[in-house]
Amino acid sequence: MGEYKRPTVSIVGAGNVGEHVANLIAIKELANIKLFDLPRKTEDRTFEVVKGKALDIKQMAAALGVDVDIKGYNVTPDGQGYEPMKDSDIVVITAGFPRRPGMSRDDLLTANVNIIRTVAERIALYAPNAVVIVVSNPVDVLTYATLKITGFSKHRVLGMAGVLDTARFKTFISQELKVSVSNINCFVLGSHGDDMVPLISVSNVGGIPLKKLFTEEKLKELIDRTKYGGGEIVNLMGTSAYHAPGASVVEMVEAILKDKKEIMPCSIYLEGEDARFYEAYDICIGLPVKVGAHGWEEVLKVELSQEEKAMWESSVKSVKSGIERIKELKLI
């Protein structure tokens, strides 16, 4: 028998989301982990935060009796230091700027596409066979940019959004009905933002359609809370969510590493027959896909109701404008 080689997941960006992804991968003993981030500089000294976080998670794993290897690596804004990413099976991108006061959407888009460009070029160089999961926002537009910059097959570049949005929707339904989330079947598609599309027509609890369990008014309330779920957490904590986003990424990672063929909503590139069915072309947007060892394998074709179709068209228009904008700005 040949020697067992544990898979490797590289995570670019060791902020709250990145470190929680690493944490859960370690706890589940799914893969060895490589964390990449910029050192933090103050007037007095430079902190190698990414190395400290890796060591802390490694010691947590030891406390739990878990055997995974975790290392942290300093990188530079111009892309130095990514060589250890070599031969990674999956690369998760969480790096990026949040929007700050005085920063326009174009400023944010320009800053984050430039970060994505540096990271994507290094992935193509050092991990040319990896599956890439994009988490940075605006996720649909940055997934598109990552696909174009790496030149990878469309099946190996996925954006994480719908898994998180669906988890939020399930949470609110579960709280309202006081039932287990395991009994709830639902999907949230479209863009990761105000234009997301909860699929009410096929969503159910124990096989009972949502429309039979909630009044229209209550259903709208649950949908709105899902749409603004990220903002609700920002208002409560003063920062973006990271536990649920981290867990959502790890669900995708596990589906890939274990070749689970799990159906989950991910932001993927549409073309050909799939694009014709959903009437959305040259775009990355959230759809239900089968996820396995080589990324996403198949798009599920769901007939949308008239109401869902209108929401879908709005979602497509919103993402398309972001993609057109990065083309106008000559960022890709």
Buried (B, 14 or more C-beta within 10 A) or exposed (E): EEEEEEBBBBBBBBBBBBBBBBBBBBBBEBBBBBBBBBBEEEEEEEEBBBBEBBBBBBEBBEEEEBEBBBBBBBBEEEEEBBEBBEEBBBBBBBBBBEBEEEEEEEEBBBBBBBBBBBBBBBBBBBBEEBBBBBBBBBBBBBBBBBBBBBEBEBBBBBBBBBBBBBBBBBBBBBEBBEBEEEBBBBBBBBBBBEBBBBBBBBBBBEEEEBEEBBEEEEBEBBBEBBBBBBEBBBEEEEEBBBEBBBBBBBBBBBBBBEEBEBBBBBBBBBEEEBBEBBEBEEBBBBBBBBBBBEBBEBBEEBEBEEEBBEBBBBBBEBBBEBBEBBEEEEBB
